[in-house]
Amino acid sequence: MRLRRFSNAGTLALVAVSTCTVFALGGCANAPAPLGPSPDATADTVVLQSRDDGSEVDFDTLEARVAFEPVFLSADGSPVSVPLYGKELRVSSDGLVLIGAGTDTLYAAVFKGRAQAANEVAGAGDILLWTPDSGTPRNEAFDVGRFRDSLNVTTLSEVDGLQPAIATVASSQERGFRFGSLRRTPFNAVSPTDPETFERRRRYLNRPAVVKLRFEVGEDPQALSEAVATRFVEALAQGDAATVADLFHPDFLDLGNDSDFGPSSTRPASDELVDAQAEARLLVARGLAGDGREGLVVESLRRAEGPNAFFVDSTDAPRNTDGYTLTLRPGDGLFFVSSFTPTQAPPEPTTQPAEPTTRPTEPATQPAS
């Protein structure tokens, strides 16, 4: 699945609220009322539509779809609970919410009704924002008029109830801007960096497997490295080549024994190069995982000597080897697979294997300086 190039459609610019906690229709008001427990959403209780063109979205693909394309969710007359990468999002019976993922955030922008996660309740014109290290979202206001102006006409007309909902909230916010209770800010919840950097990072961060690991596991280095290694090996055993490819380091095929990535890298990240590397990683993944056929037989997974190294015990390993050494490299909020090589089983460590000491915060690829 190749990501389409990001456009400015659906800009979610945050708004500073200067004179009250929440700006409601017509003026300042108390926070919206909390939602009670809600039944799990089903294909019969919600309507899902694409942010890009308003087309229908299959309910069973919602979480994976949200990783690379925002989705409008409308509650069909009853309150619902929507699982979202380890978070629970409740939506009121009249709710209309845009759910999506930036490179460093998950978000739920409310256009009508209410949405709640943990103890944060958002009303129309509010947006709930999660970062990988947060269990509880921030509750901010966003510029609904600017969002409308950046959206294509097809989406406005095709998404049920969107146009009147936007008109109502935008009109109310305009009064707030005029009288000083609201103030526009330059911060975009979806793309907080410059467009070139955002486009480059989203090509390897906005993949379902990557989003799931970052937002469900968090940023603890040991837990995250173990989760990545486990998910990679599971994908190999399941013949899931797409996930294997997503967890390879973005520069996997260009990493030499002494190479590294991060600020020292000066390789340009052109569209052609990024697409070519993605295709090449998928080819390698298909060779390892079988692409839907019977996958690699994995007996066990354990940490090996050295940080970010694991031994995969497999009866499918080449002759004179016992399995594979899996090595991870930290970068840009995740540990990516940098090598997967046949090897003999290492001796059982006499001391506790080294834990990862590097937090995965540096960009995995850098543009030319």
C-alpha positions in Angstrom: 0.0 0.0 0.0 1.7 3.2 -1.2 1.0 6.4 0.7 -0.5 9.2 -1.4 1.4 12.4 -1.2 0.0 14.6 1.6 -1.8 17.8 0.7 -3.0 20.6 2.9 -6.6 19.3 2.7 -8.1 19.3 6.2 -5.7 21.6 8.0 -6.3 21.3 11.7 -4.8 24.6 13.1 -5.1 25.0 16.8 -6.8 28.0 18.4 -5.8 29.7 21.6 -8.8 30.2 24.0 -8.0 33.3 26.0 -11.1 34.1 28.1 -12.7 30.8 28.9 -12.1 27.1 29.0 -14.4 26.2 26.1 -15.9 28.4 23.4 -19.3 27.0 22.7 -22.0 28.1 20.2 -22.6 31.8 20.8 -20.1 32.4 23.6 -18.2 31.0 26.5 -19.8 28.0 28.3 -19.0 25.2 30.7 -17.3 22.1 29.5 -19.5 19.6 27.7 -21.1 16.9 29.8 -19.2 13.6 30.1 -20.4 10.6 28.2 -21.4 7.4 30.0 -20.3 3.9 29.1 -21.1 3.2 25.4 -21.5 0.0 23.4 -18.7 -0.9 21.0 -19.2 0.6 17.6 -20.2 -1.8 14.8 -20.7 -1.4 11.0 -24.4 -0.9 11.8 -24.0 1.9 14.4 -21.5 4.2 12.7 -21.0 5.7 9.2 -17.4 6.0 8.1 -16.3 8.2 5.2 -13.0 9.3 3.7 -11.6 12.7 4.4 -10.2 12.9 0.9 -13.3 12.4 -1.1 -16.2 11.4 1.2 -16.3 7.8 -0.1 -17.4 5.0 2.3 -14.8 3.3 4.4 -15.0 -0.3 5.5 -15.6 -0.6 9.2 -13.2 -3.5 9.6 -10.3 -1.5 8.1 -10.9 1.6 10.3 -7.8 1.4 12.5 -5.4 0.6 9.7 -7.0 3.2 7.4 -6.6 6.0 10.1 -2.8 5.5 10.1 -2.5 7.0 6.6 -5.8 8.7 5.8 -8.2 10.6 8.2 -11.7 9.2 8.4 -15.0 10.9 9.3 -17.1 8.9 11.8 -20.8 9.7 12.3 -22.7 8.0 15.1 -26.0 6.6 13.7 -28.4 7.6 16.4 -26.7 6.0 19.4 -23.6 6.6 21.5 -20.6 4.4 20.6 -17.2 3.4 21.8 -14.4 3.2 19.2 -11.1 1.5 19.9 -8.2 3.5 18.5 -4.6 2.1 18.9 -5.1 1.2 22.5 -7.3 4.2 23.3 -11.0 4.3 23.9 -12.9 7.1 22.1 -16.5 7.6 23.0 -18.8 9.5 20.6 -22.2 10.9 21.4 -25.3 9.7 19.5 -25.2 12.9 17.4 -21.5 13.0 17.0 -19.5 13.7 13.9 -15.8 13.3 14.4 -12.7 13.2 12.2 -10.2 10.6 13.3 -6.6 10.6 12.0 -2.9 10.3 12.7 -0.2 12.8 12.2 3.5 11.9 12.3 3.5 12.4 16.1 -0.1 12.5 17.1 -3.4 10.7 17.0 -6.4 13.0 17.0 -10.2 13.2 17.1 -11.6 16.5 15.8 -15.2 17.1 16.8 -17.6 18.9 14.4 -20.9 18.0 16.0 -21.9 16.4 19.3 -19.3 15.3 21.8 -16.3 12.9 22.0 -14.6 11.7 25.1 -11.3 9.9 25.9 -10.3 9.2 29.5 -11.7 12.2 31.4 -11.3 14.7 28.5 -14.6 15.6 26.9 -14.5 17.6 23.6 -17.4 19.5 22.1 -17.9 20.9 18.6 -14.7 22.8 17.6 -12.5 20.9 19.9 -9.8 18.3 19.1 -8.4 15.5 21.3 -4.7 15.0 20.8 -2.6 12.0 21.9 1.2 11.7 21.6 3.0 8.4 21.9 3.9 8.9 25.5 0.5 10.1 26.6 -2.4 7.9 27.9 -4.6 10.9 28.4 -5.2 13.3 25.4 -4.9 17.1 25.4 -8.1 18.9 24.7 -7.6 21.9 22.4 -9.8 24.1 20.1 -9.1 24.1 16.4 -9.9 26.5 13.6 -13.0 25.1 11.9 -13.2 27.8 9.3 -9.6 27.2 8.2 -10.3 23.5 8.0 -13.3 24.2 5.8 -11.2 26.4 3.5 -8.6 23.7 3.1 -11.1 20.9 2.4 -12.1 19.9 -1.1 -15.6 20.6 -2.3 -16.4 16.9 -2.9 -15.8 16.0 0.8 -17.9 18.9 2.0 -20.8 17.8 -0.1 -20.5 14.0 0.4 -19.9 13.6 4.1 -23.3 13.4 5.8 -24.0 16.5 7.9 -20.5 18.0 7.6 -21.4 21.2 5.7 -24.0 22.5 8.2 -22.0 21.4 11.2 -18.9 23.3 10.0 -21.1 26.4 9.1 -22.5 26.5 12.6 -19.2 26.1 14.5 -17.2 28.4 12.2 -19.7 31.2 12.5 -19.5 30.9 16.3 -15.7 30.9 16.3 -15.6 34.0 14.0 -17.4 35.9 16.7 -14.8 34.7 19.2 -12.0 35.8 16.9 -13.7 39.2 16.5 -14.2 39.8 20.2 -10.9 38.4 21.4 -12.0 35.3 23.2 -10.3 33.2 20.6 -7.0 33.7 18.9 -5.6 31.9 15.8 -2.2 30.1 16.2 0.2 28.8 13.5 0.3 25.3 15.1 -1.1 22.5 12.9 -2.0 19.4 14.9 -1.5 17.1 11.8 1.7 18.6 10.4 3.7 20.6 13.1 6.9 20.6 11.0 7.6 22.1 7.5 5.8 20.3 4.6 9.0 18.7 3.2 10.0 17.2 6.6 6.4 16.1 7.3 6.1 14.3 3.9 9.4 12.5 4.4 8.6 11.3 7.9 5.0 10.2 7.3 6.2 7.8 4.6 7.7 5.5 7.2 5.9 6.6 10.4 2.3 6.6 9.1 2.1 2.8 8.5 -0.4 0.7 10.5 2.3 -1.4 12.2 4.4 1.6 13.2 1.5 3.7 14.5 0.2 0.7 16.5 3.6 0.1 18.2 4.3 3.8 18.9 0.9 4.6 20.4 0.1 1.3 22.1 3.5 0.6 23.7 4.7 4.2 24.3 8.3 5.4 24.5 10.0 3.2 27.1 13.1 1.9 25.3 13.1 -1.6 26.6 9.4 -2.2 26.2 9.4 -0.7 22.8 12.4 -2.6 21.4 11.0 -5.9 22.7 7.5 -5.1 21.2 9.1 -4.3 17.8 11.2 -7.5 17.8 8.1 -9.6 18.8 5.9 -8.0 16.2 8.5 -8.5 13.5 8.9 -12.2 14.3 5.1 -12.7 14.5 4.8 -11.1 11.1 7.4 -13.5 9.7 5.7 -16.5 11.2 2.3 -15.3 9.8 3.6 -14.6 6.3 2.7 -10.9 6.8 5.2 -9.3 4.3 3.6 -5.8 4.5 4.3 -5.6 8.3 7.8 -7.0 7.9 8.5 -4.3 5.3 7.0 -1.5 7.5 9.3 -2.4 10.4 12.5 -2.5 8.3 14.6 0.6 8.8 13.7 3.2 6.1 17.3 2.9 4.8 17.5 -0.9 5.4 19.1 -1.8 2.0 21.7 0.9 2.3 23.0 0.1 5.8 26.5 -1.1 5.8 28.3 -2.7 8.7 29.6 0.7 9.8 26.8 2.9 8.7 24.3 4.7 10.9 21.4 7.0 10.5 20.3 10.3 12.1 21.6 13.8 11.9 24.9 12.7 10.3 23.1 11.3 7.3 23.1 13.5 4.3 21.3 11.3 1.8 18.6 13.1 0.0 15.1 11.7 0.4 13.5 12.3 -3.0 10.1 10.8 -3.8 11.7 8.4 -6.3 14.3 7.2 -3.7 11.7 6.8 -1.0 9.3 4.8 -3.3 12.2 2.7 -4.6 13.3 1.8 -1.1 9.8 1.0 -0.1 9.4 -1.4 -3.0 12.8 -3.0 -2.3 12.0 -3.5 1.4 8.7 -5.2 0.4 10.6 -7.6 -2.0 13.0 -8.6 0.8 10.1 -9.0 3.2 8.2 -11.2 0.7 11.3 -13.4 0.4 11.5 -13.8 4.2 7.8 -14.0 5.1 6.3 -15.7 2.0 3.8 -12.9 1.4 0.7 -14.7 2.8 1.9 -18.2 2.3 3.3 -20.3 5.2 5.7 -18.1 7.0 9.0 -18.6 8.9 8.9 -21.3 11.6 9.9 -19.5 14.8 10.6 -21.5 18.0 11.5 -18.7 20.3 12.8 -15.1 20.6 15.2 -13.9 23.2 17.6 -11.0 23.8 21.1 -11.5 22.7 24.3 -9.9 23.9 24.5 -6.2 23.2 21.8 -3.6 23.1 18.9 -3.9 20.6 20.0 -7.4 19.6 17.7 -10.5 19.6 18.2 -14.2 18.7 15.4 -15.8 16.7 15.5 -19.6 17.1 14.1 -21.1 13.8 14.1 -24.5 12.2 13.9 -22.7 8.9 17.3 -21.2 9.2 20.0 -22.1 6.6 22.2 -25.2 7.0 24.8 -24.9 9.8 22.9 -22.2 11.5 20.4 -22.3 14.4 18.4 -19.2 13.7 18.7 -15.5 13.0 20.2 -12.5 14.7 17.7 -9.6 14.7 19.2 -6.1 15.2 17.3 -2.9 15.8 18.3 0.7 15.5 16.6 3.5 17.3 15.3 6.5 15.4 12.3 8.9 15.1 10.1 7.4 17.9 10.7 3.7 17.1 13.2 0.9 16.9 13.5 -0.2 13.3 14.9 -3.6 12.1 18.4 -2.9 10.6 19.5 -6.4 10.0 18.2 -10.0 10.1 21.0 -12.5 9.4 21.4 -16.3 9.8 23.6 -17.3 12.7 24.5 -20.0 15.1 22.8 -19.8 18.5 24.7 -17.6 20.8 25.6 -19.0 24.3 23.1 -18.3 27.0 24.2 -15.0 28.5 25.8 -15.2 31.9 24.7 -11.7 32.7 21.5 -9.8 32.0 21.6 -8.8 28.3 22.2 -5.2 27.7 19.1 -3.0 27.6 18.6 -0.4 25.0 20.1 2.9 26.2 19.2 5.1 23.3 15.8 6.6 23.2 14.4 6.4 19.6 14.0 10.1 19.0 16.2 11.0 16.1 14.9 11.1 12.5 15.4 7.9 10.7 16.3 9.7 7.4 17.5 13.2 6.8 17.3 15.4 3.7 20.4 16.6 2.0 22.0 19.6 3.8 
